[in-house]
Amino acid sequence: MTRTIAAIDDVQQMLAEQSYVCGRALATVTFLALRLGRPLFLEGEAGTGKTEIAKAIAAALGRRLIRLQCYEGLDAASAVYEWNFAAQMIAIRTAESGGDIDQMRTNLFGPDYLIERPLLQAMRPQPGGAPVLLIDEIDRTDEPFEAFLLEALSDFQVTIPELGTIKAPEPPIVILTSNRTREVHDALKRRCLYHWVDYPTFDREIEILHARAPEASDTLSREVVAFVQRLRTEDLFKKPGVAETIDWAKCLLALDVLTLSPEVIADTLGAVLKYQDDIARLQGLETKRLLDEARRSLEPA
């Protein structure tokens, strides 16, 4: 599918069609990343929609989404390729028992035995155009991998010693995300267009909830968003993100809840808070206090 992105409004529209509510600032940096072919670096708290925008862009443009989930200890080999040693051993044993040894040696480190990992997959031609490469939670990796990634994103190519250099015929659309558990090196950030994805305003979060959980009534949506936004002002180990707002609203809908109460909140708090210490703090009178404050914030000025 070919889609023309000629203006910032086009970005907002195409993301809205994928139920992704996008503010002007994020739409602008996304437009520039698409127009200039630059990687987009999104940083912010967990659950604020960084990963979802990559999914929305891929779906809207009809491109394949290739995701590299980062973790501590991730190295270049794991991100690019590995050899299928089990298949290679079978080929060797077959050749030793009467097969074509010369043919086996020629093909042993060929494409038939190559397992392509996300970075190599992203360098390959794809139906519908260059893929969207999501490098998720880059802050979980270490500096050596960052240095490798910097080189790979500079030339959009990777080298496999046995096969040579593989260069992308068309650079992928690259989106990197970070939850800022550590600082990512400036050299990598300089290759990218940067945007901090913050918690949304009340009105924006209502828009998001209407897009992702349209079955929720306006009353329930407003109470849920007001309560979650009030929660974010508390001293919690992990503040709830937009993802938790959506999950909680869907849980409440599954329980046929029409309006919040301290009892309902206590029963479903595990959908919005993920640490027992945080949940323990919000029991009893504390929950009622926050609900009362949330409802007061909804009253006309």
Backbone as CSV, one residue per row, in Angstrom:
resi,resn,N_x,N_y,N_z,CA_x,CA_y,CA_z,C_x,C_y,C_z
1,MET,0.840,-1.191,0.000,0.000,0.000,0.000,0.879,1.246,0.000
2,THR,0.585,2.159,-0.902,1.322,3.409,-0.962,0.468,4.511,-0.359
3,ARG,1.041,5.246,0.560,0.310,6.334,1.194,1.189,7.569,1.201
4,THR,0.615,8.679,0.772,1.353,9.929,0.710,1.237,10.665,2.040
5,ILE,2.382,11.002,2.618,2.427,11.768,3.857,3.018,13.130,3.501
6,ALA,2.158,14.075,3.214,2.614,15.378,2.718,2.646,16.453,3.794
7,ALA,2.016,16.198,4.936,1.929,17.225,5.962,1.785,16.575,7.334
8,ILE,1.980,17.378,8.364,1.859,16.891,9.739,0.447,16.385,10.006
9,ASP,-0.540,17.072,9.458,-1.930,16.638,9.644,-2.161,15.237,9.095
10,ASP,-1.435,14.882,8.021,-1.566,13.536,7.452,-1.097,12.474,8.447
11,VAL,-0.045,12.803,9.193,0.461,11.874,10.204,-0.587,11.670,11.293
12,GLN,-1.147,12.761,11.793,-2.174,12.650,12.826,-3.367,11.844,12.331
13,GLN,-3.743,12.064,11.076,-4.891,11.360,10.525,-4.617,9.865,10.383
14,MET,-3.435,9.521,9.849,-3.161,8.099,9.627,-3.023,7.353,10.957
15,LEU,-2.463,8.018,11.985,-2.359,7.378,13.290,-3.726,7.264,13.956
16,ALA,-4.558,8.286,13.776,-5.912,8.236,14.332,-6.700,7.067,13.748
17,GLU,-6.453,6.752,12.478,-7.131,5.617,11.847,-6.723,4.289,12.484
18,GLN,-5.575,4.296,13.151,-5.118,3.106,13.875,-5.403,3.213,15.375
19,SER,-6.295,4.133,15.740,-6.688,4.371,17.142,-5.526,4.847,17.988
20,TYR,-4.577,5.552,17.364,-3.462,6.140,18.109,-3.656,7.651,18.099
21,VAL,-3.922,8.216,19.269,-4.148,9.649,19.395,-2.793,10.331,19.561
22,CYS,-2.469,11.221,18.643,-1.126,11.780,18.566,-1.180,13.297,18.689
23,GLY,-0.411,13.860,19.620,-0.315,15.301,19.764,0.484,15.919,18.633
24,ARG,0.415,17.238,18.527,1.067,17.941,17.418,2.589,17.768,17.438
25,ALA,3.187,17.845,18.616,4.643,17.756,18.701,5.143,16.386,18.238
26,LEU,4.480,15.318,18.682,4.877,13.973,18.277,4.599,13.753,16.798
27,ALA,3.482,14.283,16.311,3.171,14.165,14.884,4.222,14.873,14.036
28,THR,4.718,16.012,14.526,5.721,16.770,13.777,7.022,16.004,13.656
29,VAL,7.518,15.463,14.775,8.798,14.753,14.726,8.652,13.444,13.938
30,THR,7.487,12.827,13.980,7.238,11.622,13.178,7.227,11.960,11.692
31,PHE,6.561,13.044,11.339,6.549,13.504,9.947,7.964,13.750,9.439
32,LEU,8.782,14.425,10.254,10.153,14.732,9.845,10.990,13.458,9.697
33,ALA,10.787,12.504,10.608,11.524,11.240,10.520,11.180,10.508,9.227
34,LEU,9.896,10.512,8.860,9.470,9.848,7.633,9.958,10.602,6.402
35,ARG,9.869,11.908,6.449,10.254,12.718,5.292,11.768,12.700,5.059
36,LEU,12.557,12.772,6.139,14.014,12.868,6.016,14.720,11.522,6.077
37,GLY,13.971,10.458,6.380,14.588,9.141,6.494,15.505,9.000,7.688
38,ARG,15.186,9.717,8.778,16.012,9.663,9.983,15.373,8.741,11.012
39,PRO,16.191,8.015,11.797,15.627,7.234,12.903,14.931,8.154,13.904
40,LEU,13.901,7.639,14.527,13.135,8.390,15.523,13.405,7.779,16.894
41,PHE,13.919,8.598,17.811,14.247,8.145,19.161,13.183,8.675,20.118
42,LEU,12.420,7.761,20.710,11.347,8.123,21.629,11.732,7.701,23.038
43,GLU,11.741,8.656,23.938,12.120,8.388,25.322,10.978,8.820,26.227
44,GLY,10.797,8.116,27.336,9.730,8.472,28.266,9.436,7.332,29.213
45,GLU,8.494,7.572,30.112,8.127,6.541,31.074,7.478,5.357,30.369
46,ALA,7.557,4.192,31.007,6.930,2.997,30.447,5.415,3.193,30.370
47,GLY,4.833,2.690,29.294,3.382,2.733,29.164,2.823,4.019,28.607
48,THR,3.673,4.846,27.979,3.185,6.120,27.437,2.940,6.066,25.928
49,GLY,3.071,4.886,25.320,2.700,4.744,23.913,3.854,4.759,22.930
50,LYS,5.076,4.588,23.399,6.234,4.646,22.503,6.245,3.456,21.539
51,THR,6.043,2.268,22.080,6.029,1.082,21.230,4.827,1.073,20.301
52,GLU,3.700,1.551,20.794,2.466,1.516,20.014,2.546,2.365,18.756
53,ILE,3.324,3.461,18.804,3.385,4.302,17.609,4.081,3.570,16.464
54,ALA,5.065,2.739,16.777,5.715,1.943,15.729,4.714,0.978,15.100
55,LYS,3.911,0.339,15.923,2.886,-0.575,15.411,1.875,0.164,14.553
56,ALA,1.485,1.369,15.002,0.499,2.151,14.263,1.050,2.606,12.913
57,ILE,2.303,3.034,12.889,2.925,3.475,11.632,3.010,2.310,10.649
58,ALA,3.448,1.153,11.132,3.559,-0.012,10.258,2.199,-0.395,9.676
59,ALA,1.173,-0.412,10.522,-0.165,-0.777,10.054,-0.702,0.258,9.069
60,ALA,-0.491,1.537,9.371,-1.014,2.602,8.515,-0.355,2.617,7.145
61,LEU,0.942,2.318,7.092,1.677,2.350,5.823,1.676,1.000,5.109
62,GLY,1.111,-0.018,5.755,1.100,-1.338,5.150,2.482,-1.957,5.083
63,ARG,3.335,-1.648,6.062,4.698,-2.167,6.090,4.816,-3.274,7.133
64,ARG,5.804,-4.112,6.948,6.088,-5.138,7.938,6.736,-4.498,9.160
65,LEU,6.305,-4.904,10.345,6.926,-4.453,11.591,7.919,-5.502,12.059
66,ILE,9.183,-5.111,12.195,10.229,-5.993,12.701,10.684,-5.431,14.049
67,ARG,10.583,-6.236,15.076,10.859,-5.750,16.436,12.103,-6.416,17.013
68,LEU,13.033,-5.591,17.444,14.197,-6.066,18.189,13.989,-5.678,19.644
69,GLN,13.623,-6.662,20.471,13.423,-6.403,21.895,14.776,-6.458,22.590
70,CYS,15.194,-5.351,23.143,16.519,-5.280,23.758,16.491,-5.842,25.183
71,TYR,17.633,-6.322,25.614,17.782,-6.850,26.964,19.254,-6.799,27.338
72,GLU,19.528,-6.929,28.621,20.905,-6.899,29.095,21.678,-8.101,28.544
73,GLY,22.832,-7.820,27.937,23.637,-8.887,27.360,23.395,-9.114,25.883
74,LEU,22.453,-8.389,25.287,22.210,-8.512,23.850,23.478,-8.123,23.094
75,ASP,23.885,-8.982,22.148,25.082,-8.670,21.366,24.734,-8.601,19.885
76,ALA,25.730,-8.200,19.095,25.499,-7.998,17.668,25.043,-9.286,16.992
77,ALA,25.668,-10.412,17.353,25.321,-11.677,16.708,23.850,-12.039,16.949
78,SER,23.376,-11.848,18.163,21.984,-12.179,18.473,21.008,-11.264,17.753
79,ALA,21.432,-10.024,17.494,20.550,-9.052,16.843,20.565,-9.169,15.325
80,VAL,21.656,-9.756,14.771,21.808,-9.787,13.313,21.526,-11.181,12.742
81,TYR,22.253,-12.185,13.187,22.101,-13.523,12.601,22.752,-14.562,13.505
82,GLU,22.452,-15.799,13.212,23.204,-16.919,13.768,23.097,-18.081,12.783
83,TRP,24.016,-19.016,12.908,24.000,-20.181,12.031,23.197,-21.298,12.670
84,ASN,22.476,-22.021,11.838,21.666,-23.144,12.308,22.589,-24.354,12.492
85,PHE,23.205,-24.412,13.666,24.211,-25.451,13.918,23.617,-26.854,13.850
86,ALA,22.378,-27.017,14.298,21.770,-28.354,14.258,21.639,-28.840,12.813
87,ALA,21.179,-27.956,11.937,21.045,-28.335,10.523,22.412,-28.564,9.887
88,GLN,23.398,-27.762,10.285,24.753,-27.947,9.759,25.324,-29.306,10.167
89,MET,25.096,-29.708,11.411,25.599,-31.001,11.879,24.936,-32.146,11.125
90,ILE,23.647,-32.013,10.841,22.955,-33.056,10.076,23.548,-33.154,8.676
91,ALA,23.841,-31.986,8.068,24.427,-31.979,6.728,25.805,-32.626,6.738
92,ILE,26.593,-32.365,7.764,27.937,-32.952,7.865,27.844,-34.471,8.000
93,ARG,26.945,-34.945,8.854,26.811,-36.386,9.058,26.293,-37.082,7.804
94,THR,25.381,-36.382,7.112,24.865,-36.957,5.862,25.980,-37.081,4.836
95,ALA,26.817,-36.034,4.739,27.930,-36.066,3.786,28.931,-37.151,4.161
96,GLU,29.184,-37.329,5.460,30.149,-38.343,5.910,29.655,-39.765,5.638
97,SER,28.336,-39.926,5.549,27.786,-41.277,5.320,27.487,-41.541,3.847
98,GLY,28.114,-40.753,2.987,27.970,-41.043,1.559,27.443,-39.897,0.730
99,GLY,27.260,-38.731,1.334,26.776,-37.585,0.589,27.899,-36.897,-0.171
100,ASP,27.549,-35.783,-0.774,28.513,-35.002,-1.553,29.243,-34.050,-0.607
101,ILE,30.466,-34.426,-0.209,31.211,-33.631,0.771,31.572,-32.262,0.220
102,ASP,32.001,-32.203,-1.042,32.374,-30.912,-1.640,31.179,-29.961,-1.690
103,GLN,30.014,-30.488,-2.054,28.811,-29.666,-2.101,28.434,-29.190,-0.695
104,MET,28.609,-30.085,0.271,28.308,-29.731,1.659,29.198,-28.597,2.134
105,ARG,30.484,-28.676,1.820,31.402,-27.627,2.248,31.055,-26.287,1.617
106,THR,30.608,-26.329,0.382,30.260,-25.096,-0.324,29.039,-24.430,0.294
107,ASN,28.074,-25.244,0.712,26.789,-24.695,1.168,26.672,-24.544,2.676
108,LEU,27.662,-25.081,3.416,27.508,-25.159,4.866,27.290,-23.795,5.502
109,PHE,27.950,-22.769,4.989,27.745,-21.417,5.499,27.075,-20.552,4.429
110,GLY,26.008,-21.095,3.892,25.214,-20.387,2.896,23.860,-19.995,3.434
111,PRO,23.049,-19.377,2.618,21.730,-18.877,3.053,20.816,-19.946,3.645
112,ASP,20.967,-21.203,3.189,20.078,-22.260,3.684,20.254,-22.524,5.171
113,TYR,21.409,-22.162,5.718,21.686,-22.443,7.126,21.741,-21.160,7.966
114,LEU,21.331,-20.080,7.374,21.392,-18.787,8.056,20.058,-18.469,8.726
115,ILE,20.101,-18.169,10.010,18.899,-17.732,10.734,18.979,-16.217,10.873
116,GLU,18.088,-15.528,10.222,18.125,-14.064,10.218,17.415,-13.513,11.448
117,ARG,18.114,-12.620,12.148,17.554,-11.921,13.295,17.070,-10.532,12.851
118,PRO,16.433,-9.767,13.742,15.745,-8.539,13.317,16.559,-7.558,12.482
119,LEU,17.802,-7.272,12.856,18.551,-6.270,12.104,18.823,-6.721,10.670
120,LEU,19.128,-7.993,10.477,19.347,-8.491,9.130,18.038,-8.533,8.353
121,GLN,16.963,-8.943,9.003,15.655,-8.951,8.342,15.292,-7.562,7.825
122,ALA,15.630,-6.544,8.627,15.279,-5.169,8.246,16.074,-4.678,7.044
123,MET,17.204,-5.331,6.739,18.015,-4.945,5.576,17.515,-5.605,4.294
124,ARG,16.624,-6.547,4.407,16.132,-7.278,3.250,14.962,-6.533,2.591
125,PRO,14.818,-6.679,1.256,13.629,-6.104,0.588,12.364,-6.756,1.133
126,GLN,11.318,-5.954,1.292,10.061,-6.453,1.843,8.908,-6.094,0.914
127,PRO,7.910,-6.950,0.820,6.710,-6.593,0.047,6.065,-5.332,0.621
128,GLY,5.740,-4.406,-0.229,5.082,-3.183,0.235,6.040,-2.070,0.602
129,GLY,7.348,-2.325,0.562,8.300,-1.265,0.874,9.130,-1.579,2.098
130,ALA,10.010,-0.645,2.432,10.912,-0.850,3.564,10.128,-1.084,4.848
131,PRO,10.593,-1.997,5.688,9.863,-2.309,6.921,10.029,-1.221,7.972
132,VAL,9.238,-1.327,9.023,9.416,-0.501,10.218,10.225,-1.332,11.207
133,LEU,11.406,-0.839,11.543,12.276,-1.536,12.502,12.130,-0.880,13.865
134,LEU,11.553,-1.608,14.803,11.371,-1.123,16.170,12.474,-1.698,17.047
135,ILE,13.345,-0.829,17.550,14.397,-1.232,18.492,13.902,-0.811,19.869
136,ASP,13.314,-1.757,20.573,12.535,-1.448,21.768,13.381,-1.552,23.040
137,GLU,13.305,-0.506,23.861,13.984,-0.444,25.158,15.501,-0.551,24.990
138,ILE,16.049,0.323,24.168,17.487,0.340,23.903,18.287,0.583,25.183
139,ASP,17.670,1.212,26.175,18.371,1.493,27.433,18.682,0.228,28.234
140,ARG,18.128,-0.910,27.859,18.415,-2.156,28.560,19.729,-2.800,28.083
141,THR,20.257,-2.338,26.955,21.493,-2.912,26.442,22.698,-2.188,27.042
142,ASP,23.910,-2.533,26.555,25.117,-1.896,27.073,25.796,-1.081,25.979
143,GLU,26.864,-0.389,26.329,27.518,0.530,25.402,28.119,-0.163,24.180
144,PRO,28.725,-1.350,24.288,29.233,-1.998,23.074,28.153,-2.239,22.022
145,PHE,26.955,-2.630,22.468,25.882,-2.833,21.491,25.437,-1.504,20.899
146,GLU,25.412,-0.462,21.710,25.088,0.871,21.190,26.058,1.274,20.089
147,ALA,27.347,1.011,20.303,28.359,1.363,19.308,28.131,0.600,18.013
148,PHE,27.811,-0.683,18.128,27.508,-1.473,16.929,26.279,-0.923,16.219
149,LEU,25.257,-0.605,16.999,24.015,-0.109,16.418,24.237,1.227,15.708
150,LEU,25.089,2.046,16.282,25.412,3.337,15.666,25.967,3.134,14.257
151,GLU,26.863,2.161,14.118,27.439,1.871,12.802,26.397,1.298,11.847
152,ALA,25.579,0.384,12.349,24.570,-0.246,11.494,23.559,0.767,10.981
153,LEU,23.158,1.729,11.840,22.169,2.720,11.444,22.773,3.834,10.595
154,SER,24.093,3.962,10.631,24.735,4.990,9.815,24.687,4.617,8.333
155,ASP,24.969,3.340,8.047,25.048,2.897,6.654,23.930,1.948,6.257
156,PHE,23.108,1.563,7.215,22.044,0.595,6.984,22.596,-0.645,6.277
157,GLN,23.645,-1.186,6.870,24.229,-2.406,6.352,24.849,-3.199,7.500
158,VAL,24.940,-4.499,7.306,25.582,-5.387,8.282,26.517,-6.320,7.531
159,THR,27.538,-6.787,8.225,28.530,-7.666,7.604,28.492,-9.032,8.263
160,ILE,28.394,-10.061,7.418,28.494,-11.447,7.870,29.776,-11.995,7.271
161,PRO,30.759,-12.353,8.109,32.068,-12.750,7.590,32.009,-13.789,6.480
162,GLU,31.136,-14.772,6.624,31.078,-15.863,5.643,30.358,-15.460,4.351
163,LEU,29.547,-14.396,4.399,28.738,-14.011,3.237,29.074,-12.633,2.688
164,GLY,29.703,-11.796,3.516,30.026,-10.449,3.064,29.064,-9.420,3.636
165,THR,29.058,-8.249,3.027,28.235,-7.129,3.506,26.870,-7.139,2.836
166,ILE,25.850,-6.976,3.643,24.469,-6.908,3.144,23.944,-5.510,3.442
167,LYS,23.564,-4.805,2.395,23.111,-3.421,2.519,21.638,-3.332,2.153
168,ALA,20.899,-2.545,2.905,19.478,-2.388,2.639,19.268,-1.640,1.324
169,PRO,18.490,-2.190,0.387,18.210,-1.472,-0.858,17.421,-0.188,-0.599
170,GLU,16.638,-0.206,0.453,15.874,0.960,0.894,15.929,0.991,2.417
171,PRO,16.424,2.073,3.025,16.546,2.105,4.484,15.206,1.860,5.178
172,PRO,15.208,1.055,6.236,13.970,0.841,6.981,13.573,2.102,7.744
173,ILE,12.319,2.162,8.140,11.848,3.206,9.041,12.214,2.754,10.449
174,VAL,13.108,3.479,11.100,13.659,3.023,12.386,13.086,3.836,13.536
175,ILE,12.578,3.132,14.531,12.077,3.767,15.748,12.742,3.098,16.939
176,LEU,13.432,3.897,17.741,14.070,3.403,18.957,13.290,3.929,20.157
177,THR,13.129,3.099,21.174,12.462,3.548,22.386,13.368,3.338,23.591
178,SER,13.164,4.175,24.600,13.931,4.065,25.845,13.046,4.480,27.008
179,ASN,13.081,3.682,28.076,12.380,4.038,29.312,13.273,4.811,30.271
180,ARG,14.472,5.132,29.804,15.457,5.928,30.533,15.851,5.283,31.870
181,THR,16.033,3.977,31.839,16.599,3.330,33.015,18.085,3.659,33.128
182,ARG,18.679,4.085,32.025,20.029,4.638,32.007,20.107,5.590,30.821
183,GLU,21.131,6.428,30.798,21.307,7.372,29.700,21.897,6.655,28.484
184,VAL,21.289,6.881,27.344,21.815,6.361,26.079,22.863,7.339,25.559
185,HIS,23.916,6.824,24.945,25.043,7.663,24.523,24.610,8.733,23.527
186,ASP,25.182,9.919,23.670,24.831,11.042,22.806,25.072,10.745,21.333
187,ALA,26.105,9.959,21.027,26.428,9.688,19.624,25.274,8.981,18.921
188,LEU,24.600,8.082,19.636,23.452,7.392,19.046,22.275,8.342,18.913
189,LYS,22.048,9.154,19.927,20.932,10.100,19.874,21.107,11.107,18.736
190,ARG,22.360,11.484,18.459,22.601,12.473,17.407,22.222,11.953,16.027
191,ARG,22.197,10.652,15.859,21.783,10.065,14.587,20.276,10.133,14.394
192,CYS,19.569,10.464,15.447,18.113,10.355,15.449,17.438,11.710,15.641
193,LEU,16.158,11.737,15.322,15.294,12.824,15.766,14.712,12.395,17.109
194,TYR,14.726,13.296,18.082,14.410,12.937,19.468,13.067,13.528,19.891
195,HIS,12.345,12.737,20.696,11.108,13.271,21.291,10.871,12.597,22.644
196,TRP,10.559,13.409,23.633,10.185,12.887,24.951,8.682,12.661,24.968
197,VAL,8.271,11.426,25.225,6.845,11.083,25.268,6.395,11.147,26.720
198,ASP,5.657,12.188,27.049,5.243,12.411,28.429,3.863,11.821,28.674
199,TYR,3.469,11.788,29.948,2.090,11.420,30.257,1.159,12.446,29.617
200,PRO,0.031,12.009,29.088,-0.858,12.957,28.406,-1.624,13.831,29.389
201,THR,-2.131,14.941,28.884,-3.046,15.776,29.666,-4.352,15.014,29.869
202,PHE,-5.203,15.565,30.728,-6.492,14.921,30.980,-7.293,14.773,29.687
203,ASP,-7.417,15.856,28.935,-8.224,15.812,27.709,-7.641,14.843,26.691
204,ARG,-6.310,14.815,26.575,-5.682,13.901,25.626,-5.895,12.449,26.039
205,GLU,-5.817,12.182,27.349,-6.003,10.813,27.809,-7.451,10.355,27.638
206,ILE,-8.377,11.282,27.765,-9.775,10.956,27.466,-9.922,10.567,26.000
207,GLU,-9.284,11.320,25.110,-9.311,10.994,23.679,-8.754,9.601,23.429
208,ILE,-7.643,9.303,24.073,-7.002,7.996,23.900,-7.920,6.883,24.387
209,LEU,-8.541,7.100,25.537,-9.417,6.071,26.100,-10.646,5.862,25.225
210,HIS,-11.195,6.943,24.694,-12.337,6.802,23.782,-11.940,6.019,22.535
211,ALA,-10.696,6.210,22.065,-10.236,5.503,20.869,-9.979,4.030,21.145
212,ARG,-9.441,3.706,22.316,-9.044,2.335,22.627,-10.111,1.539,23.370
213,ALA,-10.992,2.225,24.079,-12.074,1.542,24.799,-13.373,2.312,24.569
214,PRO,-13.858,2.335,23.332,-15.025,3.154,22.999,-16.307,2.732,23.711
215,GLU,-16.323,1.507,24.241,-17.538,1.040,24.922,-17.738,1.728,26.272
216,ALA,-16.675,2.289,26.823,-16.779,2.932,28.135,-17.603,4.213,28.035
217,SER,-18.498,4.405,28.998,-19.311,5.621,29.015,-18.435,6.830,29.307
218,ASP,-18.963,7.986,28.980,-18.203,9.207,29.232,-17.951,9.382,30.728
219,THR,-18.951,9.044,31.546,-18.807,9.181,32.995,-17.698,8.297,33.531
220,LEU,-17.717,7.020,33.132,-16.695,6.088,33.614,-15.318,6.496,33.090
221,SER,-15.242,6.897,31.827,-13.950,7.295,31.244,-13.351,8.469,32.007
222,ARG,-14.174,9.451,32.309,-13.676,10.641,33.005,-13.219,10.294,34.420
223,GLU,-13.970,9.435,35.106,-13.572,9.038,36.456,-12.265,8.239,36.431
224,VAL,-12.148,7.321,35.487,-10.940,6.499,35.384,-9.723,7.372,35.125
225,VAL,-9.828,8.266,34.145,-8.690,9.121,33.798,-8.348,10.063,34.949
226,ALA,-9.350,10.639,35.573,-9.099,11.551,36.695,-8.417,10.819,37.848
227,PHE,-8.853,9.582,38.120,-8.241,8.818,39.220,-6.794,8.449,38.882
228,VAL,-6.555,7.991,37.647,-5.188,7.615,37.254,-4.275,8.835,37.276
229,GLN,-4.775,9.956,36.803,-3.943,11.159,36.812,-3.646,11.589,38.242
230,ARG,-4.588,11.383,39.135,-4.336,11.689,40.545,-3.309,10.716,41.121
231,LEU,-3.375,9.451,40.710,-2.402,8.454,41.162,-0.973,8.862,40.791
232,ARG,-0.822,9.458,39.619,0.521,9.820,39.142,1.168,10.921,39.981
233,THR,0.382,11.603,40.791,0.957,12.632,41.665,1.448,12.043,42.985
234,GLU,1.111,10.778,43.231,1.518,10.114,44.475,2.953,9.593,44.361
235,ASP,3.543,9.336,45.506,4.909,8.816,45.558,4.866,7.301,45.392
236,LEU,4.785,6.862,44.152,4.679,5.442,43.839,5.985,4.928,43.256
237,PHE,6.229,3.633,43.432,7.416,3.022,42.839,7.304,3.022,41.321
238,LYS,6.113,2.744,40.800,5.876,2.747,39.355,4.537,3.413,39.070
239,LYS,4.597,4.595,38.497,3.374,5.326,38.179,2.677,4.661,36.987
240,PRO,1.357,4.625,36.987,0.644,3.979,35.879,0.750,4.783,34.593
241,GLY,0.956,4.081,33.490,1.004,4.717,32.183,-0.352,4.683,31.504
242,VAL,-0.371,5.160,30.284,-1.614,5.146,29.509,-2.064,3.710,29.259
243,ALA,-1.108,2.814,29.064,-1.458,1.406,28.854,-2.263,0.863,30.025
244,GLU,-1.887,1.255,31.240,-2.629,0.802,32.424,-4.014,1.435,32.492
245,THR,-4.131,2.687,32.067,-5.444,3.333,32.019,-6.385,2.542,31.121
246,ILE,-5.897,2.167,29.948,-6.719,1.416,28.991,-7.069,0.043,29.536
247,ASP,-6.081,-0.647,30.102,-6.327,-1.985,30.663,-7.359,-1.935,31.780
248,TRP,-7.238,-0.926,32.638,-8.162,-0.811,33.769,-9.580,-0.555,33.280
249,ALA,-9.715,0.332,32.318,-11.045,0.626,31.786,-11.672,-0.636,31.185
250,LYS,-10.883,-1.438,30.498,-11.416,-2.665,29.897,-11.807,-3.678,30.967
251,CYS,-11.024,-3.728,32.051,-11.388,-4.611,33.166,-12.709,-4.181,33.797
252,LEU,-12.867,-2.878,33.984,-14.103,-2.360,34.574,-15.300,-2.644,33.672
253,LEU,-15.096,-2.534,32.363,-16.173,-2.849,31.427,-16.547,-4.325,31.507
254,ALA,-15.540,-5.192,31.645,-15.812,-6.628,31.740,-16.609,-6.965,32.994
255,LEU,-16.484,-6.105,34.026,-17.226,-6.314,35.277,-18.548,-5.547,35.306
256,ASP,-18.881,-4.909,34.177,-20.126,-4.120,34.069,-20.171,-2.989,35.082
257,VAL,-19.018,-2.399,35.372,-18.959,-1.274,36.303,-19.391,-0.003,35.582
258,LEU,-20.272,0.762,36.211,-20.765,1.999,35.620,-20.086,3.227,36.204
259,THR,-19.672,3.111,37.471,-19.007,4.233,38.122,-18.053,3.688,39.180
260,LEU,-17.000,4.431,39.483,-16.005,3.964,40.435,-16.510,4.049,41.873
261,SER,-16.017,3.132,42.683,-16.255,3.160,44.128,-14.984,2.648,44.785
262,PRO,-14.766,2.962,46.073,-13.568,2.446,46.750,-13.454,0.929,46.688
263,GLU,-14.609,0.246,46.758,-14.592,-1.215,46.737,-14.155,-1.741,45.360
264,VAL,-14.704,-1.142,44.295,-14.342,-1.562,42.936,-12.863,-1.292,42.675
265,ILE,-12.388,-0.140,43.128,-10.978,0.204,42.929,-10.087,-0.802,43.641
266,ALA,-10.425,-1.144,44.882,-9.623,-2.096,45.654,-9.571,-3.457,44.966
267,ASP,-10.688,-3.858,44.364,-10.758,-5.172,43.713,-9.977,-5.227,42.400
268,THR,-9.788,-4.099,41.754,-9.196,-4.083,40.409,-7.872,-3.322,40.345
269,LEU,-7.320,-2.981,41.494,-6.131,-2.130,41.508,-4.929,-2.796,40.837
270,GLY,-4.950,-4.129,40.775,-3.856,-4.840,40.113,-3.785,-4.598,38.618
271,ALA,-4.842,-4.015,38.045,-4.812,-3.691,36.618,-4.087,-2.388,36.349
272,VAL,-3.953,-1.563,37.393,-3.370,-0.231,37.183,-2.053,-0.036,37.926
273,LEU,-1.846,-0.800,38.995,-0.575,-0.758,39.731,0.046,-2.143,39.709
274,LYS,1.375,-2.190,39.552,2.039,-3.476,39.332,3.008,-3.874,40.433
275,TYR,3.027,-3.111,41.516,3.915,-3.447,42.633,3.100,-3.510,43.921
276,GLN,3.336,-4.552,44.728,2.552,-4.766,45.929,2.679,-3.600,46.897
277,ASP,3.863,-3.007,47.006,4.028,-1.871,47.919,3.127,-0.708,47.514
278,ASP,3.006,-0.468,46.207,2.120,0.594,45.728,0.665,0.254,46.014
279,ILE,0.294,-0.993,45.779,-1.087,-1.412,46.028,-1.421,-1.300,47.512
280,ALA,-0.486,-1.706,48.377,-0.719,-1.636,49.819,-0.932,-0.196,50.279
281,ARG,-0.248,0.746,49.669,-0.402,2.150,50.045,-1.796,2.680,49.723
282,LEU,-2.430,2.081,48.715,-3.694,2.617,48.226,-4.908,1.901,48.809
283,GLN,-4.747,1.188,49.897,-5.873,0.482,50.485,-6.654,1.387,51.430
284,GLY,-7.910,1.052,51.627,-8.735,1.700,52.644,-9.004,3.167,52.401
285,LEU,-8.778,3.985,53.431,-9.120,5.403,53.385,-8.336,6.148,52.306
286,GLU,-7.146,5.689,52.004,-6.328,6.357,50.978,-7.014,6.295,49.613
287,THR,-7.617,5.155,49.303,-8.336,5.012,48.035,-9.521,5.968,47.978
288,LYS,-10.268,6.058,49.078,-11.425,6.963,49.107,-10.986,8.414,48.957
289,ARG,-9.887,8.770,49.604,-9.395,10.144,49.492,-9.057,10.496,48.048
290,LEU,-8.343,9.602,47.371,-7.959,9.859,45.989,-9.171,9.917,45.063
291,LEU,-10.152,9.053,45.322,-11.366,9.070,44.495,-12.127,10.373,44.704
292,ASP,-12.220,10.821,45.947,-12.905,12.098,46.219,-12.185,13.256,45.526
293,GLU,-10.856,13.250,45.577,-10.081,14.310,44.930,-10.256,14.255,43.418
294,ALA,-10.292,13.054,42.862,-10.486,12.908,41.419,-11.847,13.440,40.997
295,ARG,-12.861,13.141,41.782,-14.207,13.613,41.437,-14.322,15.127,41.585
296,ARG,-13.649,15.681,42.584,-13.682,17.141,42.715,-13.025,17.838,41.521
297,SER,-11.997,17.162,40.977,-11.326,17.762,39.816,-12.218,17.782,38.586
298,LEU,-13.267,16.944,38.583,-14.180,16.885,37.452,-15.312,17.900,37.576
299,GLU,-15.472,18.492,38.754,-16.563,19.443,38.945,-16.271,20.732,38.183
300,PRO,-17.334,21.371,37.645,-17.141,22.623,36.918,-16.495,23.682,37.827
301,ALA,-15.609,24.456,37.268,-14.917,25.497,38.061,-15.898,26.571,38.497
